[in-house]
């Protein structure tokens, strides 16, 4: 699979969801020094490591449940402990966040913002999804800015920057898991 086809495949995984969003300007010099960017944002990028571990745990959990159903009580206990740790370590609500619906893929996002942001500028985007998902902090470059004449806000499109292949795949898996939850809620007997 060519790199272009690979990027297209990941861009297919796209979802809209309500979230609180906060944006913090980053030094433009970090665009040319990804190692320094990752060093400065190490604490903010922890959630991506959590997503990777969560994906690996989900795979192992399903395999263990099929092979040894007797492990179910132990796995439920581990689930509860992991949920507690995630809540304690990673759930810090952004200050001065704007609540809205955002569109996100594994490679970027699109959202409304109350002021203009220069295309090519680097930002740390903090996203706190409504519901039980822990917040994400992702570095992103503003790619496009659309300001309709009849609105006070701008629609921005930003591409995530400086993420590893594994982190981008973890985001894609997170999006697919959210899509699956939305579909299962729509198809559940209670929603009919």
C-alpha positions as CSV (number, residue, x, y, z in Angstrom):
1,X,0.0,0.0,0.0
2,X,1.5,3.4,-1.0
3,X,1.8,6.1,1.6
4,X,-1.0,8.1,-0.2
5,X,-3.4,5.2,-0.1
6,X,-2.5,4.6,3.5
7,X,-3.3,8.2,4.4
8,X,-6.5,8.0,2.4
9,X,-7.6,4.9,4.3
10,X,-7.0,6.6,7.6
11,X,-8.8,9.8,6.6
12,X,-11.9,7.6,5.9
13,X,-12.3,7.0,9.6
14,X,-14.1,10.2,10.4
15,X,-16.6,11.0,13.1
16,X,-18.5,14.0,14.5
17,X,-19.0,14.3,18.2
18,X,-19.7,17.0,20.9
19,X,-16.6,18.1,22.9
20,X,-15.1,21.0,24.9
21,X,-12.2,22.4,22.9
22,X,-9.3,24.6,23.9
23,X,-6.5,25.8,21.7
24,X,-3.0,26.9,22.8
25,X,-0.5,28.5,20.4
26,X,2.8,26.7,20.0
27,X,6.1,28.2,18.9
28,X,6.4,28.0,15.1
29,X,10.0,26.9,15.4
30,X,8.6,23.5,16.6
31,X,7.4,22.9,13.1
32,X,11.1,22.2,12.2
33,X,12.0,20.3,15.3
34,X,9.6,17.4,15.9
35,X,11.8,15.9,18.6
36,X,11.7,19.1,20.6
37,X,7.9,19.3,20.0
38,X,7.4,15.8,21.4
39,X,9.7,16.6,24.4
40,X,7.8,19.7,25.2
41,X,4.4,18.0,24.8
42,X,5.3,14.7,26.5
43,X,2.7,15.1,29.2
44,X,0.0,16.2,26.7
45,X,0.7,13.2,24.4
46,X,0.2,10.7,27.3
47,X,-3.4,10.1,26.2
48,X,-2.2,8.7,22.9
49,X,-0.1,6.1,24.8
50,X,-3.2,5.3,26.8
51,X,-5.2,4.8,23.6
52,X,-2.5,2.4,22.3
53,X,-2.5,0.4,25.6
54,X,-6.3,0.4,25.6
55,X,-6.4,-1.0,22.0
56,X,-3.9,-3.8,22.9
57,X,-5.8,-4.6,26.1
58,X,-9.1,-4.8,24.3
59,X,-7.5,-7.4,21.9
60,X,-6.0,-9.4,24.7
61,X,-9.2,-9.2,26.7
62,X,-11.4,-10.5,23.9
63,X,-8.9,-13.4,23.2
64,X,-8.9,-14.3,26.9
65,X,-12.7,-14.2,27.2
66,X,-13.1,-16.6,24.2
67,X,-10.4,-19.0,25.5
68,X,-11.2,-18.9,29.2
69,X,-14.7,-17.6,30.1
70,X,-13.9,-18.3,33.7
71,X,-11.6,-15.2,33.6
72,X,-14.7,-12.9,33.2
73,X,-14.8,-11.7,36.9
74,X,-11.0,-10.9,36.9
75,X,-11.3,-9.0,33.6
76,X,-14.3,-7.0,34.9
77,X,-12.2,-6.1,38.0
78,X,-9.3,-5.0,35.7
79,X,-11.8,-3.0,33.6
80,X,-13.0,-1.1,36.7
81,X,-9.4,-0.4,37.9
82,X,-8.4,0.9,34.4
83,X,-11.5,3.1,34.3
84,X,-10.6,4.5,37.7
85,X,-7.0,5.2,36.7
86,X,-8.1,6.9,33.5
87,X,-10.5,9.1,35.4
88,X,-7.8,10.1,38.0
89,X,-4.9,10.6,35.6
90,X,-6.3,11.9,32.4
91,X,-9.6,13.7,33.0
92,X,-8.7,17.3,33.4
93,X,-11.4,19.5,31.9
94,X,-9.9,22.3,29.7
95,X,-10.1,25.8,31.1
96,X,-12.0,28.3,29.0
97,X,-13.1,25.6,26.6
98,X,-15.6,26.1,23.8
99,X,-18.4,23.4,23.7
100,X,-19.3,22.4,20.1
101,X,-19.5,19.5,17.7
102,X,-16.2,18.8,15.9
103,X,-15.4,16.6,13.0
104,X,-12.3,14.5,13.5
105,X,-10.3,11.9,11.6
106,X,-7.1,10.1,12.4
107,X,-5.2,12.8,10.6
108,X,-6.9,16.0,11.5
109,X,-10.0,17.9,12.6
110,X,-12.5,20.6,11.6
111,X,-14.3,22.9,14.0
112,X,-15.7,26.4,14.4
113,X,-13.6,28.9,16.2
114,X,-14.5,32.4,17.4
115,X,-11.3,34.1,16.0
116,X,-9.1,33.8,12.9
117,X,-6.1,31.6,13.1
118,X,-3.3,31.9,10.6
119,X,-2.9,29.0,8.1
120,X,0.4,27.3,8.8
121,X,0.4,28.2,12.5
122,X,1.0,25.4,15.1
123,X,-1.5,24.8,17.9
124,X,-2.0,22.4,20.7
125,X,-5.7,21.3,20.5
126,X,-7.2,20.0,23.7
127,X,-10.4,17.9,23.1
128,X,-12.6,16.7,25.9
129,X,-15.3,14.5,24.4
130,X,-18.7,14.5,25.9
131,X,-19.4,11.2,27.6
132,X,-16.9,8.8,29.1
133,X,-13.9,9.2,26.8
134,X,-10.8,10.8,28.3
135,X,-9.5,14.0,26.8
136,X,-7.0,14.2,24.0
137,X,-4.3,16.8,23.4
138,X,-2.9,16.9,19.9
139,X,-0.5,19.2,18.1
140,X,-2.0,20.5,14.8
141,X,-1.2,22.8,11.9
142,X,-4.0,25.1,10.7
143,X,-4.5,24.2,7.0
144,X,-7.6,26.1,6.0
145,X,-9.7,28.9,7.4
146,X,-13.2,29.7,6.1
147,X,-15.0,32.7,7.4
148,X,-18.6,33.1,6.1
149,X,-19.6,36.7,5.9
150,X,-22.8,36.1,7.9
151,X,-21.0,34.5,10.9
152,X,-18.8,35.7,13.7
153,X,-16.8,32.5,13.9
154,X,-14.5,30.8,11.4
155,X,-14.5,27.2,10.3
156,X,-10.9,25.9,10.6
157,X,-9.4,22.7,9.3
158,X,-6.2,21.5,11.0
159,X,-3.9,18.5,10.4
160,X,-2.3,16.7,13.3
161,X,1.4,17.2,13.4
162,X,4.4,15.2,14.9
163,X,2.4,12.1,15.7
164,X,4.0,8.6,15.2
165,X,2.5,6.0,13.0
166,X,1.3,4.1,16.1
167,X,-0.3,7.1,17.6
168,X,-2.2,7.9,14.3
169,X,-3.3,4.2,14.2
170,X,-4.5,4.5,17.9
171,X,-6.6,7.6,16.9
172,X,-8.1,5.6,14.0
173,X,-9.0,2.8,16.3
174,X,-10.5,5.2,18.8
175,X,-12.7,6.7,16.1
176,X,-13.8,3.3,14.9
177,X,-14.7,2.3,18.5
178,X,-16.8,5.5,18.8
179,X,-18.5,4.8,15.5
180,X,-19.3,1.2,16.6
181,X,-20.8,2.5,19.9
182,X,-22.9,5.0,18.0
183,X,-24.2,2.3,15.6
184,X,-24.9,-0.1,18.4
185,X,-26.9,2.6,20.3
186,X,-28.9,3.4,17.2
187,X,-29.6,-0.3,16.5
188,X,-30.4,-1.2,20.1
189,X,-34.1,-2.2,21.0
190,X,-34.3,0.8,23.4
191,X,-33.8,3.3,20.6
192,X,-36.6,1.9,18.5
